[in-house]
Amino acid sequence: MKGIDKARFITLNLLVFTLILAIVVGQYKQKTEKVANAEVASTYLAVSTERQEKQRIVTNQLHETINRDLPGFIVWDSAASGAVGNSVTYPLILKELISQHVYNDIPVEVQDTSNESNQEYKNYIPIIFLGQSDNFETKEQMIEHIKLIVNNYNSHEKYLVLGLTSGTAKSRMQLESYMASAFGERYVNLRELVSTNGLKIAKLNPTYDDIAAMGVGSVPPSLLSKKENFNEKGNEVIGKIIYDRIQKLGYFDSVQQLVKELESL
């Protein structure tokens, strides 16, 4: 009996010891987990705070860069300034493309070519489209007038000049060559670009009249309304051509780089 009692006593003590050990280990594990969770939370908070601070810094840099490099565009075009209601104009298309692919708060304003430049937009980048209604006796006079407009703005070498869209390749050859020499890559030969690529950009199949017009380097009629003005599709084409040239000239680069950096944070 004594041997049995002793065995029971030892077994009971082992059970008690095991229970106490389990409690101690459990408490230690809970404490360790609390410390680990606290460290994880602290690390997460630190990382989150660091990310927020980086976002704040990059956001401030973005706004400063926009104010310096891309405060907005001012379009010199009497026809576009006269558009009313829900008219689809190329300045509107340009603004939509900038909002989609660059930044959603870059203004595109329109200036009537018959009026003096608005000083409110003095830091904006001018886009100058002098049409058939702007009367110039010589091509030299037209170019000097464009240069005067450019000099009214603080954008320095940032500007865009849009060529006439009427006529044929033959009839416009001399003027377009002169404009290209005067303004280089900042000159957009709209007649040529719309004639050769306009229907493709608009995703339209050419009619017989379109083919005939493009054969002599004229704008296809499917992109025109009355009086040689562009219709909705034509304005969409011009807006896309202007956007692509601005992108090519690098005017969007500094803003797009910061937007990309901000999106990665």
C-alpha positions in Angstrom: 0.0 0.0 0.0 2.8 2.4 0.9 4.3 1.8 -2.5 1.0 2.6 -4.2 0.5 5.8 -2.1 4.0 6.9 -2.9 3.4 6.3 -6.7 0.1 8.3 -6.5 1.9 11.1 -4.6 4.6 11.3 -7.3 2.0 11.2 -10.1 -0.1 13.9 -8.4 3.0 16.1 -8.0 4.0 15.6 -11.6 0.5 16.6 -12.6 0.6 19.7 -10.5 4.1 20.6 -11.8 2.9 20.1 -15.4 -0.1 22.3 -14.8 2.0 25.0 -13.2 4.5 24.8 -16.1 1.7 25.0 -18.6 0.4 28.1 -16.9 3.8 29.7 -16.7 4.6 28.9 -20.4 1.1 30.2 -21.4 1.6 33.4 -19.6 5.1 33.8 -21.1 3.7 33.1 -24.5 0.9 35.7 -24.1 3.4 38.3 -22.9 5.7 37.5 -25.8 2.8 37.8 -28.3 1.7 41.1 -26.7 5.2 42.5 -27.0 5.4 41.2 -30.6 2.0 42.7 -31.5 2.9 46.0 -29.9 6.1 46.0 -32.0 4.2 45.2 -35.2 1.7 47.9 -34.4 4.4 50.4 -33.6 6.3 49.5 -36.9 3.0 49.7 -38.9 2.3 53.1 -37.4 5.8 54.3 -38.1 5.6 53.1 -41.7 2.2 54.6 -42.1 3.3 57.9 -40.7 6.4 57.9 -42.9 4.3 57.1 -46.0 1.9 59.9 -45.1 4.8 62.3 -44.7 6.2 61.3 -48.1 2.8 61.7 -49.7 2.5 65.2 -48.2 6.0 66.2 -49.4 5.4 64.8 -53.0 1.9 66.4 -53.1 3.4 69.8 -52.2 6.2 69.3 -54.8 3.5 68.4 -57.4 1.5 71.6 -56.7 4.6 73.7 -56.9 5.7 72.0 -60.1 2.2 72.6 -61.7 2.3 76.2 -60.7 5.8 76.6 -62.2 5.8 74.3 -65.3 2.1 73.6 -66.2 -0.3 76.2 -64.7 -2.6 75.9 -67.7 -3.1 76.4 -71.4 -4.6 79.4 -73.2 -5.9 78.7 -76.6 -6.0 81.6 -79.1 -8.9 80.8 -81.4 -11.9 82.9 -82.3 -13.9 79.9 -83.5 -13.4 77.9 -80.3 -14.2 81.0 -78.1 -17.5 81.3 -79.9 -18.6 77.7 -79.2 -21.7 77.6 -76.9 -23.7 75.0 -75.0 -22.6 71.4 -75.2 -20.4 72.0 -78.3 -17.5 69.6 -78.5 -14.4 71.7 -79.2 -10.8 70.7 -79.4 -9.9 72.7 -76.2 -12.5 70.6 -74.4 -11.0 67.4 -75.8 -7.5 68.5 -74.8 -8.6 69.2 -71.3 -10.2 65.8 -71.0 -7.1 64.1 -72.3 -4.9 66.0 -69.8 -7.2 65.1 -67.0 -7.1 61.4 -68.0 -3.4 61.1 -68.6 -1.6 63.9 -66.7 -3.5 65.5 -63.9 -7.1 66.4 -63.4 -6.7 70.0 -62.4 -4.9 71.6 -65.4 -7.1 74.4 -66.9 -7.5 75.0 -70.6 -8.9 78.4 -71.4 -9.8 80.1 -74.7 -8.8 83.5 -75.8 -10.6 85.3 -78.7 -7.9 86.4 -81.2 -9.7 89.7 -81.7 -9.2 90.7 -78.1 -6.1 91.7 -76.0 -4.5 88.9 -74.0 -5.9 88.4 -70.6 -3.3 89.1 -67.9 -4.9 86.5 -65.6 -3.4 83.8 -67.9 0.0 85.4 -68.3 1.8 82.3 -66.9 -0.2 79.9 -69.1 1.2 78.1 -72.1 -0.2 79.6 -75.3 -1.7 77.5 -78.1 -2.2 79.8 -81.1 -4.5 78.9 -83.9 -4.9 81.8 -86.3 -7.5 80.9 -88.9 -8.8 82.1 -92.2 -10.8 84.9 -90.5 -7.6 86.5 -89.2 -6.5 88.7 -92.0 -2.8 89.0 -92.8 -1.4 90.5 -95.9 1.8 88.4 -95.8 3.1 85.3 -94.1 5.8 87.4 -92.5 3.1 89.5 -90.9 1.3 86.4 -89.6 4.5 85.0 -88.0 5.4 88.4 -86.4 1.9 88.5 -84.9 2.3 85.0 -83.5 5.6 85.9 -82.0 4.0 89.0 -80.3 1.4 86.8 -78.8 4.0 84.3 -77.5 6.0 87.2 -76.0 3.0 88.3 -73.9 3.4 85.1 -71.8 5.9 84.0 -69.2 6.1 80.4 -70.5 9.3 81.3 -72.4 10.0 78.5 -74.9 6.8 76.7 -74.1 4.1 77.3 -76.7 2.3 75.7 -79.7 1.4 77.1 -83.1 -1.3 75.4 -85.1 -1.2 75.6 -88.9 -4.1 76.5 -91.2 -6.3 73.5 -92.1 -7.8 74.8 -95.4 -6.2 74.4 -98.8 -4.2 71.6 -100.4 -0.6 70.4 -100.0 0.4 72.4 -103.1 -1.4 75.6 -102.1 0.0 75.6 -98.6 3.5 74.4 -99.3 5.3 77.7 -99.1 3.4 79.0 -95.9 3.9 75.7 -94.1 7.6 75.5 -94.9 8.0 79.1 -93.6 6.0 78.3 -90.4 8.1 75.1 -89.8 11.3 77.1 -90.2 10.1 79.8 -87.8 8.7 77.6 -85.0 10.2 74.1 -85.5 8.6 71.3 -83.5 6.3 73.8 -81.8 4.6 74.2 -85.2 1.8 71.7 -85.8 0.9 71.2 -89.5 -2.7 70.4 -88.9 -3.7 70.3 -92.5 -1.1 67.6 -93.2 -1.7 65.6 -90.0 -5.5 65.7 -90.3 -5.4 64.9 -94.1 -3.1 61.8 -93.6 -4.2 60.5 -90.2 -7.5 62.2 -89.3 -9.9 59.5 -90.3 -7.7 56.8 -88.7 -7.6 58.8 -85.4 -11.4 59.3 -85.6 -11.9 55.6 -86.5 -13.9 56.4 -89.6 -13.9 54.7 -93.0 -13.2 57.2 -95.9 -15.9 58.1 -98.4 -15.2 58.8 -102.0 -15.1 62.5 -101.3 -12.7 61.9 -98.4 -10.3 59.9 -100.7 -10.4 62.6 -103.3 -9.6 65.3 -100.7 -6.8 63.4 -99.1 -5.4 62.7 -102.5 -4.5 66.4 -102.8 -3.6 66.9 -99.1 -6.9 68.4 -98.0 -8.9 67.7 -94.8 -11.4 64.9 -95.5 -15.0 66.3 -95.6 -16.2 63.6 -93.0 -14.4 65.7 -90.4 -15.9 69.0 -91.4 -19.2 70.8 -91.0 -20.3 73.8 -93.0 -17.9 76.7 -93.8 -14.8 74.5 -93.4 -15.3 74.3 -89.6 -14.6 71.0 -87.9 -17.4 68.8 -86.7 -17.4 66.8 -83.4 -15.2 64.1 -84.8 -12.9 66.7 -86.4 -12.5 68.5 -83.0 -11.7 65.2 -81.3 -9.0 64.6 -83.9 -7.4 68.0 -83.4 -7.5 67.7 -79.6 -5.7 64.4 -79.8 -3.1 65.7 -82.2 -2.4 68.7 -79.9 -2.1 66.5 -76.9 0.3 64.2 -78.6 2.5 67.1 -79.7 2.6 68.6 -76.2 3.5 65.2 -74.8 6.3 64.9 -77.4 7.6 68.3 -76.5 7.9 67.2 -72.9 5.7 69.9 -71.4 3.9 67.2 -69.2 7.1 65.4 -68.1 7.8 67.0 -64.7 4.1 66.7 -63.6 3.7 63.2 -64.8 6.8 62.1 -63.0 5.6 63.4 -59.7 2.1 61.9 -60.2 3.6 58.5 -60.9 5.8 58.9 -57.7 2.7 59.8 -55.7 0.7 56.9 -57.0 3.5 54.5 -56.0 3.4 55.6 -52.3 
